[in-house]
């Protein structure tokens, strides 16, 4: 490229000492978002900085330096010599994985999420998340897709079965190829194989539907003809309407109605056992009674209730995509009797139709006409065969369109709060969802909460320790505390973590890192510098003391004793005394924790809060309320006495949960007096009720998996492979009966876009593992572990496009529990690299923590752990740096003479990395310790920070140069890789997203917002703006030749040919009426467009 790019110098801008909200907002168009400020900390308006309620949060990573990079700075890179700059395409298959590992961190990566204009105030949503104000809870994108097929009545069962047999299997394959997980369900079959005493098909279906829709993309396929379905008794009736109905009914029906319901609060609830028998006579009478007040408010079929659930979604906060397809079938050639039957349902059908029209996209409503044969559909009849083919042919494209155009773009967004480090943002969102999930559990500790408030108010300078017996409800209590803190201390910041419940909090050093990065946003420090800080009290205390004195912060850590200690204990870095007056710390642990005696020696008794078991009467109240709320079950006097006798021995909330679930099966006689005995009885009763021996297998699977089990895995693990006589695959949902039976013990976390179900109580999980380890167990722990490991290994061997992240996370954990060798998962180069690409470096650190538990010679493991831990920030942003990060950090130690003897496994790994033929940059200063130790700056100049959120583009004709494009900063820069300097720069670009270099020229087409511009890279300026506006979701364009460009029009119905010399559209091709393009591919010679 020679010297055609002239270097540009920029004036250095002074960092402001203080900025008020109005100044920052008014300067949103200022270059870099920076403002001049008075040295005394006041702004141009004379307002002082405010921290208590209006603390200014600023982005932690600025855009690339305005000055030429300093070769001596930490961020500088030395290019490997040109003699090594080759491309190797066959290096053990990993080279392709690197190029394919898009991991698209460009738009939503750690750096891109943080990189805003310097000193710009973060959005209110982000600030609330950092302060612990989680209303609404930040959303995750979901890769789970649940497709439920439901017909209003049996008159559409043939069409329903055809969809299940022909369409859903194809759709499941399509979803796998897209990297999504799909489960299918024949709703009309749900519960058919169970014999649960107090549950009906309708109630089981609606419970599961409501649960699934909260953590999955939901697609409903509705089929309706003439019959909207059988009316059912309502689950809930207001006291006013119930009493009015009793007054209007005759004595016999009034008695029957009163037997079916029991009063709970201001409503009457349907007893589950009363939903099973025939109720036609009572329903007919109630229809007449409620005619004036619209009986459709209460009397509905299951189909109508499903439609109500979906239509009620409109306008609500949604965490996933919800779509509905409705197949309306109009039969012709009906008999007079059939016509009369249809007339009877006319009012209900009209109301249903209006709801469907209002809530379902018109493109998703399929109108079908069929001539019946003897009043029914005959799959063997030739015209009906054609009709069924038409049903499938018209449904499948709509389903694939929903997946491709609605769900897939949503899953790829991964909406992280703007301006926060990706690693921290994931942890905060996980914590928010765990808090939301556990907040639904009743606490029943009002008096203890009041006592705790007095303790926390008096705790000046000391941490407060909450301790209690395992299973007494400490986590539930801590959730109540977190929610109460917002009322007790309005305006304060709340930083909370649930120990060992998320990947980021499973080991001590990562928990410290998570808290340190979080604190950096209150201090306007660089987030990525916290990755290098050692876990020590001095570091954390220094950050706490640096907080403004008028900013009040409370740090809450639940179950800190469950966090793995790797090289450092949690209390080696968490201060518990001599705290600043504006800081409070609350920690919970078991009475059996090894930390508690040490803490008691340090803290006064007033800082220790003992959480006692609930009194017997309180436990009884909890049990009765849970049974009423969860199962609509009212125990009789004999059952209440059995419950009281059991709880007087058990005395734990875990026992209450088990008793509640025994109410689910109606088995409250002869109760054991131990928690373990209750667990065994619950398993036995559930397996008898469900006619399945897989309930305990499901419990064991949940206990042995680190992250939990996804709904799709439940379906795969617990669905029988055989098919019924009709040839319809097993979408009957038999596995959902098992899933629903253990659901009360679970909560969900989102791992890589997949909702994982895991235990709420660690005590309950340990009981399940203990029961599985007993010699008399029906399903042994070892057999379950081996079966799960084999299934997950099979998903890695079958390359069907599915997301394998969960398999990489779980296989080492299962191998560890089995006692298998862990060398492949710890020192295997291929495995380490692929796992970092799929799951991030945190999961590899968690695997290392497992092996450190049982291995005597820990030098090898600690060395690798240190190298990975210090490289965490770089590897989370760009996994392809794995080779050079590990190589460079181990280089100084590898030079020692005893390296191969002292670190044999690491030496083998390093040798493989050295041999791996990949041209890469290496850091100038190899370092295997924190740069902050001994006052070292680790390569940073006093004011030099090279930070970037840019996508990088190679210039084929000039291999010594690269182009960086920053969407968030609106900048484009050209860099000389040899001299380590920026030689050309463009600013104030409007949301630059995509860059396409013109072959043989120093020019490029850049997508800025929804417009295309032609850029002269040599001059660093815009040469031409092309005509037309791009489609917002699919801004597709491609080069035809060096003078012409083809683009997808805004409405996606046209292709436009653009002349790049004039910027005009010279030709247009229309696809057709009401047909839309979803992709655009142009051949290499530009002659063919697909």
Buried (B, 14 or more C-beta within 10 A) or exposed (E): BEEEBEEEEBEEBEEBBBBBEEBBEEBEEBBBBBBBBEEEEBBBEEBEBBBBEEBBBBBBBBBBBBBBBBBEBBBBBEBBEEEEEEEEEEBEEBBEBBEEBEBEBBBBBBBBBBBBBBBBBBBEBBBBBBBBBBEEBBBBBBBBBBBBBBBBBBBBBBBBBBBBBBBBEEBBEBBBEBBBBBBBBBBBBBBEBBEBBBBBBBBBBBBBBEBBBBBBBBBBBBBBBBBBBBBBBBBEBBEEBBEBBBEBBEEEBBEBBBEBBBEBEEBBBBBBBBBEEEBEEBBEBBBEBBEEEEBBEBBBBBBBBBBBBBBEBEEEEEBBBBBBBBBBBEBEEBEEEBEEBBEEBEEBBEBBBEBBEEBBEEEBBBEBEBEBEEEEBEEEBEEBEEBBEBBBEBBBEBBBBBBBBBBBEBBBEBEBBBBBBBBBBBBBBBBBBBBBBBBEBEBBBEEBBEEBBEBBEEBEEBBBBBBBBBBBBBBBBBBBBBBBBBEBBEEBBBBBBBBBBBBBBBBBBBBBBBBBBBBBBBBBBBBBBBBBBBBBBEBBBEBBEEBBEEBBBBBBBBBBBBBBBBBBBBBBBBBBEEBBEBBBBBBBBBEEBEBBEEBBEEBEEEBBBEBEBBEEEBBBBBBBBBBBBBBBBBBEEEBBEBBBEBBEEBBBBBBBBBBBBBBBBBBBEEBBEEBBBBBBBBBBBBBBBBEBEBBBBBBBBBBBBBBBBBBBBBBBBBBEEEEEEEEBBBBBBBBBBBBBBBBBBBBBBBBBBBBBBBBBBBBBBBBBBBBBEEEEBEBBBEEBBBBBBEBBBEBEEEEEBBBBBBBBBBBBBBBBBBEBEBEBBBBBBEBBBBBBBBBBBBBBBBBBBBBBEEEEEBEBBBBBBBBBBBBBBBBBBBBBBBBBBBBBBBBEBBEEEEBBEBBBBBBBBBEBBEEBBBBBBBBBBBBBBBBBEEEEEBBBBEEBBBBBBBBEBEBEEBEBBBBBBBBBBBBBBBBBBEBBBBBBBBBEBEEBBBBBBBEEEBBBBBBBBBBBBBBBBBBBEBBBEBBBBBBEEBBBBBBBEEEBBBBBBBEBBBBBBBBBEEBEBEEEEEEEEEEBBEEBEBEEEBEEBE
